[in-house]
Structure formats: structure tokens, C-alpha cells
């Protein structure tokens, strides 16, 4: 029996009493992935990206482990909710325009002490001030650095369109603006190199593309290391009490951790290890989060149809954004239909061994987005379910 076949047997036994659809997290794999992130971070703390987990129980589990400290959240409303739940170090990864939430933040000492918001433009400070509604608490802020690689004199850009702040002087100027402005305190710098951390460098069947990605990422890491260090020096000259410099992501943990200027690493997808994180030369994780759909039809030889399953991931549309049939091994989509909202035909010889009511296990393309489809996760140890925990959706929270 192959390791994957053994996993399928365990998951089927553990969920035999449950009807699909059902979502699981294999805790042995989850914990092993957490250990590997800590190893790669080389002693620097890992801030957990909540967007990639979206389950409070699992956030609590990983933060109880040595090597993890703090949360990187994805909306301000989520940040306040987590802080009220007892998480005392929440860094909002994206600027917000949620005036009501800013009003709550400025009016509550506990929330203001726990939550740090992201800014990259003085206008965002104006918006926060306009939303205070009498609240006088000091707002903790973090500056975001644009990490993109610019080539050919800036005519070619590699990396996400995020912050407009790129050069040390730009960040230092905004830091001075914050220092002059009552009601704000600059505590950190964040720089997410998604073109390194979130792009696999070993694409199956694409050796030339893989080599090109590795060359790009090597150049990007060198350029960013130098620029990030200069930015940190410039900002610390204005704000010497800066608490943290955050960088990285699951795919670049060990590289970013090696930079002297970086004090902490952000990671989250590496806990669940969705399919987009299969194609890296620097690490290999264990798939920990899966979902099962039930077989509901057998249209012919070598074909079964499961209920639903069309859970595409965010980002530019393409085959890499689709979930993949994982267990049993050897199933594939019908190219005429693909994964559908209400039904998904699957092709391959393993289909002939599946009966109506059997489960087919899938992996999502991304990590936390799976939790938007399920209100609970079954936590599996060995071949038993040891707990059922709510996702954000299961707690009635849909932040985006």
C-alpha cells in the first residue's frame, strides 16, 4: 500500500460515519508542517497568516507551539474579532477603509494595544482620524514596502501591485509624518515578497520555466535584501523603537530569515500545504487539509460523478486555481466539464472501484479558502476524529 493509499484508508475509516461533503485536517501532518516552518525560520519567530487558516482553534494550536508568535490578519473586522477573543498581537496585512471598525479600535484600549494596522499613504491616516468619533486611543501602524523586482529600467515589473512605497526615502518620509501626527505610533515594517514566497520554482514538466523562475527569484532575493536593509536603516533613524520587521512567506522562509534586517517571518499556507505549494525545491510539506465529495453517479466505465466540488481559488483564472482530486490516486477531471458547482465528473481507472456513496478526497489550490466552503473541520489523529472545530464561517464570520 502506498503512503497516499494508507492515508485514504485512514481518512475513510475516520469519517465512515459521516456523509460527505466533509473537510478534515490531519493533525499529524499539520504539526509536522509547523515543525518544518520553525526549522526553516532558524530561530526567528513566525507570525501566522490567519488568511491561510481561518479557524480559531487551529490558530490557537499553532501559536501554542514554540517558534510561533502573533497573527497576520486580512481584514480590520477580523483583527478586532481576534483581539476580543484573546489574541494579543494582531498585524493587519492590508490597508483598510472600514470606518466603523477604526472607530471601535480608537475607542477601546484593549483593541488598540493588540492590533497594528497597515498604511502606505498619508490619506489612510486621514481616514482613520476621521473615523475616530471621539476615541482617543493611540493607533499602532506598520509601513508596507513594495517588494517587486524592477527590470529594464523599471519597464518590467515582477511582483504583486501592493504598496506604492519602494525607496528608503519614501518610507522615511511617511515615518516622519506619523511621528509628527498625534494619535499614531509607528511600530513595524512589513514586506511580502509574493513572487518569491508564493511562486513554485519546480513546475512539473516545465524545466525551462522552472529554471527561469529560479533565476528570477535569485535576482529578486538579492535586490530585496539590499533594499530592505536600507529601508530599515532609514526608518529606524526616524523611529528607533521600531518593534518588528516582517517579511517572507511559506515558500521563502529560510531565505528571508537569513536577512539581518528581518526580525520575524510570516507564514500560514505551509501549515495546510495546498496544491500550489507542491512545486518548490526548497521544501516539501505534507498535505494536511482535504475535503471529500460523495460519489452520486456512475455514468459509464472509468467515470464517476461526485456532488459539487467546484471550489476555485482566488487569483488569475487558470487550471492551477482548481482543486485536484487526490484520493484515490489516478482520478482526473473531464476536460469538457471540469469541477462544477453541483457536480463533477471524474475519469480514470480508479473510478471503477468506487461505489455510490464513497468519498473522493480533494486538495484545494489555496489554504484557508477551503474554510469558506465548510462550517467545521474534523480533526483527525491516526484513523479517528478527535475533535470538530468551527471555521470562521462556522462562527458566522465571513470577512471578505
ROLO-447264 format. One record per residue: x, y, z of N, C-alpha, C in turn; residue in three letters. Coordinates in pm, whole numbers, padded with zeros to 5 digits, always signed. Layout:
XYZXYZXYZALA ...
This chain:
+00085-00119+00000+00000+00000+00000+00089+00125+00000UNK +00063+00219-00092+00140+00342-00098+00103+00431+00021UNK +00190+00527+00057+00155+00619+00166+00024+00691+00142UNK -00002+00733+00018-00129+00801-00010-00247+00706+00007UNK -00231+00582-00036-00340+00485-00018-00365+00459+00130UNK -00257+00459+00210-00273+00441+00354-00346+00559+00416UNK -00314+00679+00368-00386+00797+00418-00534+00790+00382UNK -00562+00746+00259-00703+00735+00219-00777+00637+00310UNK -00713+00526+00341-00777+00427+00427-00805+00486+00565UNK -00709+00563+00617-00728+00626+00749-00843+00725+00744UNK -00844+00810+00643-00947+00913+00635-01086+00851+00615UNK -01092+00747+00533-01221+00680+00513-01270+00615+00643UNK -01179+00552+00717-01221+00492+00845-01267+00598+00944UNK -01192+00706+00950-01225+00810+01047-01359+00875+01018UNK -01395+00884+00891-01519+00955+00854-01627+00860+00805UNK -01613+00732+00832-01709+00634+00781-01851+00664+00826UNK -01866+00723+00944-02000+00752+00998-02055+00885+00949UNK -01978+00957+00866-02019+01089+00820-02049+01087+00672UNK -02151+01160+00632-02178+01180+00491-02095+01296+00440UNK -02046+01284+00318-01977+01395+00253-02082+01488+00191UNK -02047+01616+00168-01916+01678+00179-01869+01692+00325UNK -01738+01679+00342-01678+01693+00474-01535+01742+00454UNK -01486+01823+00549-01349+01874+00542-01272+01827+00664UNK -01146+01793+00644-01064+01741+00754-00931+01813+00760UNK -00869+01807+00876-00728+01844+00893-00659+01729+00963UNK -00556+01677+00900-00475+01569+00957-00375+01635+01052UNK -00396+01617+01183-00315+01689+01282-00169+01646+01280UNK -00142+01521+01248-00002+01477+01241+00070+01554+01130UNK +00005+01568+01015+00066+01644+00906+00074+01791+00940UNK -00030+01847+01000-00033+01988+01039+00083+02020+01133UNK +00102+01937+01235+00209+01960+01331+00347+01942+01268UNK +00361+01843+01180+00490+01822+01112+00523+01942+01024UNK +00422+01997+00957+00445+02116+00876+00486+02235+00962UNK +00423+02248+01079+00460+02356+01171+00605+02342+01214UNK +00646+02220+01247+00785+02196+01287+00882+02234+01175UNK +00845+02203+01051+00934+02233+00939+00945+02384+00917UNK +00837+02457+00936+00843+02603+00924+00939+02660+01029UNK +00928+02611+01152+01015+02659+01259+01161+02627+01227UNK +01186+02508+01176+01323+02470+01140+01378+02565+01035UNK +01298+02594+00933+01345+02680+00825+01362+02825+00870UNK +01286+02867+00973+01296+03005+01021+01423+03030+01100UNK +01492+02925+01141+01623+02939+01204+01626+03024+01329UNK +01522+03016+01411+01521+03089+01537+01442+03218+01536UNK +01403+03265+01418+01320+03385+01413+01173+03346+01426UNK +01094+03424+01501+00954+03386+01523+00872+03394+01395UNK +00773+03307+01388+00682+03304+01273+00548+03363+01313UNK +00507+03464+01239+00374+03523+01258+00278+03449+01166UNK +00170+03395+01221+00081+03308+01145-00018+03390+01062UNK -00022+03364+00933-00115+03431+00843-00253+03367+00859UNK -00344+03440+00922-00477+03383+00951-00555+03355+00825UNK -00528+03429+00717-00599+03406+00590-00582+03264+00542UNK -00470+03204+00578-00439+03068+00532-00488+02960+00627UNK -00553+02999+00737-00601+02902+00836-00752+02916+00859UNK -00798+03035+00892-00940+03069+00908-01014+02975+01003UNK -00947+02941+01109-01006+02856+01213-00938+02892+01344UNK -01015+02944+01440-00954+02992+01565-00886+02879+01642UNK -00946+02761+01643-00888+02650+01719-00751+02614+01665UNK -00734+02616+01534-00605+02582+01476-00504+02696+01492UNK -00551+02820+01491-00462+02932+01522-00408+02918+01665UNK -00497+02883+01757-00454+02864+01896-00356+02748+01907UNK -00382+02642+01831-00294+02525+01839-00152+02560+01794UNK -00140+02629+01680-00007+02656+01628+00064+02763+01712UNK -00010+02859+01764+00054+02963+01844+00098+02912+01981UNK +00048+02797+02021+00094+02736+02147+00229+02666+02129UNK +00272+02652+02004+00399+02584+01976+00514+02684+01981UNK +00629+02637+02027+00747+02722+02031+00788+02759+01888UNK +00822+02885+01868+00865+02931+01737+00761+03015+01665UNK +00638+03019+01717+00531+03098+01657+00490+03209+01752UNK +00465+03328+01697+00425+03442+01780+00347+03542+01695UNK +00223+03567+01732+00144+03669+01666+00070+03620+01543UNK -00026+03702+01501-00111+03672+01386-00097+03783+01284UNK -00098+03745+01157-00113+03841+01048-00252+03822+00992UNK -00339+03920+01012-00479+03910+00974-00502+03969+00835UNK -00626+03956+00785-00651+04005+00649-00758+04111+00638UNK -00842+04132+00741-00933+04247+00743-00932+04308+00882UNK -00971+04433+00891-00974+04501+01020-01082+04442+01111UNK -01197+04410+01054-01304+04349+01133-01258+04217+01193UNK -01188+04136+01115-01131+04011+01165-01031+04040+01277UNK -00948+04141+01258-00847+04175+01358-00911+04206+01493UNK -01018+04286+01492-01085+04321+01617-01150+04198+01679UNK -01209+04114+01597-01272+03991+01648-01169+03901+01715UNK -01053+03884+01651-00948+03801+01710-00895+03862+01839UNK -00879+03994+01840-00830+04059+01962-00930+04043+02076UNK -01057+04055+02046-01158+04034+02151-01157+03890+02201UNK -01116+03798+02116-01112+03656+02154-00987+03622+02235UNK -00896+03718+02252-00781+03695+02338-00646+03693+02267UNK -00644+03704+02133-00517+03712+02062-00462+03854+02081UNK -00343+03864+02137-00296+03996+02181-00192+04060+02090UNK -00165+04000+01973-00069+04057+01879-00116+04027+01738UNK -00192+04121+01681-00254+04101+01550-00208+04211+01457UNK -00139+04172+01351-00093+04266+01249-00184+04255+01128UNK -00252+04364+01095-00337+04366+00976-00249+04380+00852UNK -00259+04286+00760-00166+04280+00647-00202+04375+00533UNK -00322+04432+00535-00367+04515+00424-00430+04643+00477UNK -00415+04755+00406-00485+04877+00447-00636+04856+00448UNK -00704+04932+00531-00848+04917+00545-00918+05052+00524UNK -01044+05045+00481-01128+05163+00473-01254+05143+00557UNK -01246+05057+00657-01359+05023+00744-01370+05127+00855UNK -01449+05231+00830-01457+05342+00925-01517+05301+01059UNK -01617+05215+01054-01679+05171+01179-01579+05095+01265UNK -01500+05007+01201-01401+04930+01276-01290+05020+01330UNK -01249+05121+01252-01148+05214+01302-01201+05291+01423UNK -01331+05325+01420-01391+05391+01536-01386+05303+01659UNK -01414+05175+01643-01405+05082+01756-01262+05069+01806UNK -01167+05061+01714-01027+05046+01751-00979+05166+01833UNK -01016+05285+01790-00970+05407+01857-01039+05429+01991UNK -01148+05355+02016-01226+05377+02138-01203+05271+02245UNK -01118+05171+02216-01103+05057+02307-00955+05034+02337UNK -00911+05056+02459-00768+05040+02492-00716+04900+02466UNK -00796+04797+02494-00751+04660+02472-00727+04634+02323UNK -00821+04677+02239-00807+04655+02096-00689+04735+02041UNK -00676+04860+02085-00568+04945+02034-00430+04890+02070UNK -00420+04823+02184-00292+04765+02225-00260+04638+02150UNK -00363+04568+02102-00343+04436+02041-00328+04441+01890UNK -00385+04542+01825-00396+04544+01679-00304+04650+01620UNK -00231+04611+01516-00148+04703+01438-00205+04709+01297UNK -00226+04831+01246-00287+04845+01113-00179+04879+01010UNK -00208+04850+00883-00114+04871+00774-00144+05001+00702UNK -00039+05080+00675-00056+05203+00598+00057+05213+00496UNK +00026+05278+00384+00128+05309+00285+00102+05443+00218UNK +00011+05525+00281-00028+05652+00222-00080+05742+00333UNK -00041+05870+00339-00092+05959+00443-00244+05972+00443UNK -00307+05953+00328-00453+05963+00321-00519+05857+00410UNK -00454+05743+00426-00508+05640+00514-00510+05687+00659UNK -00412+05768+00698-00413+05826+00833-00528+05924+00848UNK -00555+06002+00742-00669+06094+00745-00799+06018+00766UNK -00813+05906+00696-00935+05826+00708-00952+05775+00851UNK -00843+05730+00911-00850+05682+01050-00890+05794+01143UNK -00829+05911+01128-00862+06024+01215-01009+06063+01200UNK -01060+06063+01076-01200+06099+01052-01296+05997+01112UNK -01248+05874+01133-01334+05767+01185-01330+05756+01337UNK -01245+05834+01403-01225+05817+01547-01352+05838+01628UNK -01438+05930+01587-01566+05953+01658-01545+05974+01808UNK -01444+06048+01841-01419+06079+01983-01322+05986+02050UNK -01293+05871+01990-01199+05776+02051-01057+05831+02045UNK -00988+05826+02158-00857+05888+02164-00741+05793+02177UNK -00762+05661+02159-00653+05566+02176-00549+05580+02065UNK -00423+05562+02101-00316+05566+02003-00323+05444+01912UNK -00313+05467+01782-00323+05361+01682-00183+05315+01643UNK -00159+05186+01656-00032+05126+01615-00034+05106+01463UNK +00071+05152+01395+00074+05141+01250+00203+05074+01203UNK +00192+05011+01087+00303+04943+01020+00311+04994+00877UNK +00431+05015+00827+00452+05056+00689+00476+04934+00601UNK +00417+04936+00480+00443+04827+00387+00536+04870+00277UNK +00637+04789+00252+00735+04813+00146+00698+04734+00021UNK +00705+04800-00094+00688+04731-00222+00810+04644-00246UNK +00788+04515-00265+00900+04422-00282+00927+04385-00427UNK +00849+04435-00521+00857+04387-00658+00996+04410-00717UNK +01031+04321-00808+01157+04331-00881+01134+04412-01007UNK +01214+04517-01027+01203+04601-01147+01323+04573-01238UNK +01293+04547-01364+01396+04517-01462+01387+04612-01581UNK +01493+04620-01655+01497+04704-01777+01455+04847-01746UNK +01517+04902-01642+01489+05041-01606+01350+05065-01557UNK +01288+04960-01502+01153+04975-01449+01044+04942-01547UNK +01082+04909-01672+00978+04878-01772+00914+04742-01748UNK +00984+04654-01677+00931+04522-01644+00920+04511-01492UNK +00804+04471-01445+00780+04456-01301+00742+04311-01274UNK +00807+04251-01174+00773+04117-01129+00732+04126-00983UNK +00607+04092-00955+00559+04101-00817+00423+04166-00812UNK +00358+04151-00698+00222+04200-00681+00217+04352-00676UNK +00106+04408-00722+00081+04551-00713+00026+04580-00573UNK +00115+04614-00483+00075+04639-00344+00111+04782-00306UNK +00208+04799-00220+00240+04932-00168+00305+05021-00274UNK +00276+05155-00270+00349+05249-00355+00484+05289-00296UNK +00514+05243-00174+00638+05280-00107+00748+05183-00146UNK +00851+05235-00213+00955+05147-00264+01095+05184-00214UNK +01126+05311-00215+01260+05357-00181+01270+05397-00034UNK +01390+05386+00024+01408+05423+00165+01356+05562+00198UNK +01381+05659+00110+01338+05796+00138+01186+05807+00148UNK +01114+05728+00067+00967+05733+00071+00914+05682+00205UNK +00969+05570+00252+00923+05516+00380+00965+05605+00495UNK +01084+05664+00487+01130+05753+00594+01041+05877+00601UNK +00998+05927+00486+00912+06045+00486+00777+06014+00551UNK +00718+05900+00519+00591+05864+00583+00613+05839+00732UNK +00726+05781+00768+00757+05761+00909+00764+05895+00982UNK +00824+05998+00921+00829+06130+00982+00690+06190+00996UNK +00606+06167+00895+00468+06216+00901+00393+06154+01018UNK +00415+06027+01039+00349+05959+01152+00403+06011+01285UNK +00534+06032+01292+00595+06081+01416+00543+06219+01454UNK +00511+06302+01354+00461+06438+01380+00313+06440+01413UNK +00245+06328+01392+00100+06327+01399+00053+06264+01529UNK -00020+06337+01614-00067+06277+01739-00169+06167+01713UNK -00168+06067+01799-00266+05960+01788-00218+05838+01714UNK -00093+05839+01669-00037+05727+01594+00102+05692+01647UNK +00137+05564+01636+00272+05521+01671+00320+05419+01570UNK +00433+05447+01508+00491+05356+01411+00565+05245+01485UNK +00525+05118+01459+00585+05007+01532+00650+04902+01442UNK +00623+04907+01311+00677+04799+01228+00686+04831+01080UNK +00756+04744+01010+00765+04744+00864+00730+04603+00816UNK +00653+04595+00709+00618+04466+00651+00652+04466+00503UNK +00707+04355+00454+00739+04341+00313+00716+04196+00273UNK +00612+04174+00191+00579+04037+00149+00626+04015+00006UNK +00726+03931-00013+00780+03903-00145+00707+03785-00208UNK +00583+03810-00251+00499+03703-00302+00554+03635-00426UNK +00631+03708-00507+00689+03649-00629+00800+03550-00595UNK +00845+03549-00471+00941+03450-00424+00872+03348-00336UNK +00795+03397-00238+00734+03309-00139+00615+03231-00193UNK +00548+03286-00294+00423+03224-00339+00427+03167-00479UNK +00545+03155-00538+00557+03101-00674+00652+02982-00670UNK +00600+02865-00703+00682+02745-00703+00788+02748-00810UNK +00908+02698-00777+01020+02706-00870+01055+02571-00934UNK +00964+02475-00921+00987+02344-00983+00854+02295-01040UNK +00817+02349-01156+00688+02320-01217+00698+02189-01294UNK +00616+02093-01260+00622+01961-01323+00610+01971-01474UNK +00704+01908-01545+00701+01906-01690+00741+02036-01758UNK +00789+02133-01681+00826+02263-01737+00966+02302-01690UNK +01070+02230-01735+01205+02256-01684+01257+02395-01718UNK +01230+02444-01838+01279+02577-01875+01210+02685-01795UNK +01079+02672-01779+01005+02770-01697+01055+02766-01553UNK +01079+02647-01502+01126+02634-01364+01261+02703-01347UNK +01351+02683-01444+01482+02748-01436+01468+02899-01442UNK +01379+02948-01528+01358+03093-01537+01305+03149-01405UNK +01215+03075-01341+01163+03120-01211+01274+03124-01107UNK +01359+03022-01107+01468+03020-01008+01565+03137-01030UNK +01595+03167-01156+01683+03280-01185+01618+03412-01141UNK +01488+03428-01171+01417+03548-01129+01419+03562-00978UNK +01389+03452-00908+01381+03459-00762+01517+03486-00698UNK +01621+03431-00755+01756+03458-00704+01788+03607-00716UNK +01757+03665-00832+01781+03808-00851+01694+03891-00759UNK +01569+03849-00743+01476+03923-00657+01521+03922-00512UNK +01568+03807-00464+01612+03798-00325+01731+03890-00300UNK +01826+03891-00393+01945+03976-00374+01908+04123-00375UNK +01825+04163-00471+01786+04303-00479+01708+04346-00355UNK +01615+04261-00312+01531+04298-00198+01611+04300-00068UNK +01703+04207-00051+01782+04205+00072+01854+04339+00091UNK +01915+04389-00015+01987+04515-00007+01892+04632+00018UNK +01782+04635-00057+01689+04747-00044+01616+04744+00090UNK +01577+04624+00134+01507+04615+00263+01597+04663+00377UNK +01724+04625+00374+01816+04670+00478+01828+04822+00479UNK +01834+04883+00360+01842+05028+00352+01714+05094+00404UNK +01602+05036+00373+01474+05089+00421+01468+05083+00574UNK +01508+04971+00630+01504+04957+00776+01596+05059+00843UNK +01714+05081+00787+01804+05181+00843+01741+05320+00838UNK +01679+05353+00726+01619+05485+00710+01502+05506+00804UNK +01420+05405+00821+01304+05418+00909+01346+05418+01055UNK +01443+05336+01090+01490+05334+01230+01555+05467+01270UNK +01608+05538+01173+01663+05671+01204+01553+05767+01249UNK +01431+05741+01204+01316+05823+01243+01245+05762+01364UNK +01233+05630+01365+01161+05558+01471+01253+05450+01528UNK +01345+05488+01617+01443+05392+01669+01382+05280+01751UNK +01259+05297+01799+01193+05194+01881+01107+05099+01799UNK +01133+05093+01671+01059+05001+01584+01060+04860+01644UNK +00942+04798+01654+00930+04669+01723+00961+04550+01634UNK +00927+04558+01505+00945+04440+01420+00964+04480+01274UNK +01030+04391+01201+01038+04397+01056+00994+04260+01005UNK +00879+04258+00940+00818+04131+00898+00843+04107+00750UNK +00876+03984+00714+00895+03950+00574+00869+03804+00549UNK +00876+03768+00421+00871+03627+00388+00734+03576+00353UNK +00721+03447+00364+00604+03369+00329+00647+03224+00326UNK +00552+03134+00315+00582+02991+00324+00696+02947+00231UNK +00696+02996+00109+00795+02949+00012+00932+03011+00024UNK +00948+03112+00113+01079+03179+00122+01128+03190+00266UNK +01073+03110+00356+01103+03124+00498+01253+03129+00525UNK +01326+03028+00478+01468+03021+00514+01549+03133+00451UNK +01511+03178+00331+01584+03286+00265+01561+03419+00338UNK +01436+03449+00370+01406+03575+00437+01462+03577+00579UNK +01454+03464+00646+01506+03458+00783+01656+03484+00789UNK +01726+03461+00680+01871+03482+00678+01908+03630+00670UNK +01813+03718+00641+01841+03861+00633+01851+03920+00773UNK +01958+03992+00801+01977+04053+00933+01868+04156+00964UNK +01818+04225+00861+01720+04331+00884+01583+04279+00926UNK +01555+04154+00895+01422+04096+00923+01421+04037+01064UNK +01316+04068+01140+01307+04016+01277+01205+03905+01293UNK +01111+03892+01198+01010+03787+01206+00964+03750+01067UNK +00908+03628+01056+00864+03573+00927+00713+03552+00932UNK +00648+03580+00820+00505+03549+00807+00488+03420+00729UNK +00400+03334+00775+00370+03209+00703+00237+03155+00751UNK +00169+03084+00665+00042+03024+00702+00006+02907+00613UNK +00023+02924+00481-00014+02818+00387+00065+02690+00412UNK +00186+02706+00464+00269+02589+00490+00216+02498+00598UNK +00113+02538+00670+00051+02451+00770-00045+02353+00704UNK -00125+02401+00607-00219+02314+00537-00155+02249+00414UNK -00059+02318+00351+00007+02274+00228-00095+02241+00118UNK -00157+02343+00061-00246+02321-00053-00165+02292-00178UNK -00232+02265-00289-00163+02215-00409-00066+02317-00469UNK -00090+02448-00451+00001+02547-00506+00139+02544-00442UNK +00152+02470-00332+00281+02464-00264+00349+02329-00284UNK +00314+02262-00392+00380+02135-00424+00510+02154-00502UNK +00525+02270-00567+00630+02284-00668+00747+02370-00621UNK +00806+02332-00509+00920+02407-00454+01041+02313-00437UNK +01157+02366-00470+01278+02287-00447+01328+02302-00304UNK +01286+02407-00234+01344+02438-00103+01277+02365+00012UNK +01158+02311-00008+01092+02238+00099+00984+02148+00042UNK +00947+02049+00121+00836+01959+00086+00747+01945+00208UNK +00622+01984+00195+00529+01972+00306+00436+01854+00288UNK +00354+01831+00390+00257+01721+00386+00116+01778+00375UNK +00038+01739+00276-00100+01788+00267-00175+01757+00397UNK -00225+01861+00461-00291+01843+00591-00441+01871+00585UNK -00485+01953+00492-00626+01989+00483-00684+01933+00354UNK -00790+01857+00365-00856+01798+00249-01007+01808+00266UNK -01077+01792+00154-01223+01782+00162-01268+01666+00076UNK -01379+01606+00114-01433+01490+00043-01570+01524-00015UNK -01592+01475-00137-01723+01486-00201-01775+01343-00226UNK -01906+01322-00220-01959+01187-00236-01983+01149-00382UNK -01956+01024-00413-01992+00972-00545-02144+00959-00550UNK -02205+01019-00652-02351+01015-00664-02398+00953-00796UNK -02305+00934-00892-02342+00874-01020-02224+00791-01072UNK -02259+00692-01155-02159+00614-01228-02203+00612-01375UNK -02168+00718-01452-02219+00733-01589-02170+00628-01687UNK -02058+00562-01658-02007+00462-01751-01875+00407-01701UNK -01813+00325-01782-01684+00266-01745-01579+00376-01730UNK -01506+00371-01621-01400+00467-01598-01447+00606-01565UNK -01572+00620-01518-01627+00752-01486-01712+00743-01360UNK -01692+00836-01270-01787+00858-01161-01816+01007-01153UNK -01927+01041-01093-01962+01182-01073-01981+01206-00925UNK -01913+01309-00875-01931+01347-00734-02017+01472-00726UNK -02077+01491-00612-02158+01609-00587-02068+01731-00567UNK -02099+01841-00637-02026+01965-00615-01877+01953-00642UNK -01799+02032-00568-01654+02028-00580-01592+02143-00654UNK -01672+02228-00716-01618+02340-00793-01579+02455-00703UNK -01466+02442-00635-01421+02543-00539-01293+02609-00590UNK -01301+02696-00689-01179+02758-00742-01118+02855-00642UNK -00987+02872-00652-00915+02965-00565-00909+03102-00630UNK -00880+03203-00550-00865+03340-00599-00736+03353-00681UNK -00728+03461-00758-00613+03484-00843-00651+03477-00989UNK -00552+03495-01076-00578+03488-01220-00631+03349-01255UNK -00744+03346-01326-00809+03219-01356-00718+03128-01437UNK -00716+03001-01399-00634+02903-01469-00646+02768-01402UNK -00591+02666-01466-00602+02530-01412-00538+02518-01275UNK -00435+02600-01248-00368+02590-01119-00452+02644-01004UNK -00565+02707-01034-00655+02760-00930-00765+02660-00893UNK -00764+02546-00957-00868+02447-00930-00823+02349-00822UNK -00917+02297-00742-00881+02186-00654-00843+02065-00738UNK -00774+01969-00677-00737+01849-00752-00790+01726-00680UNK -00845+01629-00756-00879+01500-00695-00750+01433-00648UNK -00747+01391-00523-00624+01345-00460-00627+01197-00422UNK -00739+01153-00366-00755+01014-00322-00893+00964-00364UNK -00901+00846-00426-00791+00759-00467-00705+00821-00577UNK -00581+00776-00584-00488+00827-00684-00533+00788-00825UNK -00508+00878-00919-00531+00844-01058-00657+00900-01119UNK -00737+00975-01043-00857+01037-01100-00821+01172-01161UNK -00897+01213-01261-00873+01342-01327-01008+01399-01372UNK -01008+01527-01400-01130+01593-01445-01162+01560-01591UNK -01290+01563-01623-01333+01563-01762-01304+01701-01820UNK -01220+01712-01923-01183+01845-01974-01301+01923-02028UNK -01412+01855-02061-01530+01925-02110-01610+01992-01998UNK -01590+01945-01874-01671+01998-01763-01588+02057-01650UNK -01477+01990-01615-01400+02038-01501-01480+02025-01372UNK -01433+02087-01263-01507+02081-01137-01625+02177-01139UNK -01742+02126-01112-01864+02207-01122-01924+02243-00989UNK -02012+02341-00992-02078+02385-00869-02164+02274-00809UNK -02236+02200-00895-02328+02100-00844-02286+01956-00874UNK -02199+01938-00973-02149+01803-00997-02014+01810-01067UNK -01934+01706-01044-01801+01699-01103-01774+01557-01151UNK -01773+01534-01282-01735+01402-01335-01584+01381-01318UNK -01546+01260-01285-01405+01224-01269-01376+01101-01353UNK -01263+01106-01422-01224+00999-01513-01103+00925-01460UNK -01089+00800-01502-00972+00721-01466-01011+00584-01416UNK -00919+00489-01426-00949+00352-01387-00992+00337-01241UNK -00944+00421-01145-00992+00406-01007-01143+00426-00994UNK -01203+00494-01092-01348+00518-01085-01426+00387-01081UNK -01374+00282-01143-01447+00156-01150-01453+00085-01016UNK -01369+00126-00923-01372+00065-00790-01452+00147-00689UNK -01509+00258-00733-01585+00345-00643-01734+00315-00656UNK -01801+00312-00543-01945+00288-00538-02017+00417-00504UNK -02143+00423-00536-02223+00539-00497-02222+00550-00344UNK -02192+00669-00297-02178+00692-00154-02035+00697-00106UNK -01940+00643-00186-01799+00651-00148-01750+00796-00154UNK -01640+00820-00085-01582+00954-00081-01463+00964-00176UNK -01454+01078-00244-01334+01115-00318-01275+01237-00247UNK -01146+01229-00216-01078+01334-00140-01005+01429-00235UNK -01020+01559-00207-00962+01664-00290-00870+01752-00206UNK -00777+01817-00275-00697+01923-00216-00733+02055-00282UNK -00749+02159-00203-00777+02292-00256-00648+02351-00312UNK -00661+02447-00405-00543+02511-00461-00476+02602-00359UNK -00556+02666-00275-00503+02754-00170-00542+02698-00034UNK -00492+02763+00070-00508+02705+00204-00641+02744+00269UNK -00649+02863+00325-00766+02899+00404-00894+02913+00327UNK -00886+02931+00196-01010+02950+00119-01101+02828+00127UNK -01046+02713+00153-01128+02594+00175-01230+02618+00285UNK -01192+02693+00387-01278+02712+00504-01399+02801+00475UNK -01398+02870+00363-01516+02947+00325-01627+02856+00274UNK -01596+02728+00248-01695+02634+00196-01752+02542+00304UNK -01687+02539+00421-01728+02445+00525-01740+02519+00659UNK -01840+02480+00737-01856+02546+00867-01779+02478+00979UNK -01721+02360+00949-01643+02291+01050-01534+02206+00989UNK -01430+02182+01066-01320+02095+01026-01315+01977+01122UNK -01307+01855+01069-01289+01735+01151-01138+01713+01169UNK -01093+01714+01291-00951+01696+01318-00922+01548+01338UNK -00828+01498+01259-00801+01354+01256-00664+01325+01315UNK -00660+01228+01403-00535+01173+01455-00539+01023+01433UNK -00442+00972+01356-00447+00831+01319-00566+00806+01230UNK -00654+00716+01274-00775+00689+01196-00900+00725+01277UNK -00886+00828+01363-01000+00872+01444-01018+01023+01434UNK -01142+01067+01440-01172+01209+01456-01166+01239+01605UNK -01077+01330+01644-01063+01362+01787-01131+01492+01826UNK -01171+01572+01726-01243+01696+01757-01306+01749+01629UNK -01409+01826+01645-01469+01902+01536-01467+02048+01577UNK -01404+02131+01495-01387+02272+01532-01447+02359+01423UNK -01504+02474+01462-01565+02561+01362-01462+02640+01283UNK -01490+02661+01157-01414+02757+01077-01468+02897+01108UNK -01408+02997+01047-01466+03132+01059-01613+03129+01015UNK -01639+03063+00904-01776+03055+00854-01867+02988+00956UNK -01816+02885+01023-01896+02815+01124-01926+02901+01245UNK -01847+03005+01266-01874+03101+01374-01952+03222+01324UNK -02003+03211+01201-02083+03319+01147-02002+03437+01098UNK -01875+03415+01068-01786+03524+01028-01739+03503+00885UNK -01781+03592+00796-01732+03592+00659-01680+03732+00633UNK -01549+03749+00644-01489+03882+00646-01467+03941+00508UNK -01459+03857+00406-01445+03908+00269-01533+03824+00177UNK 
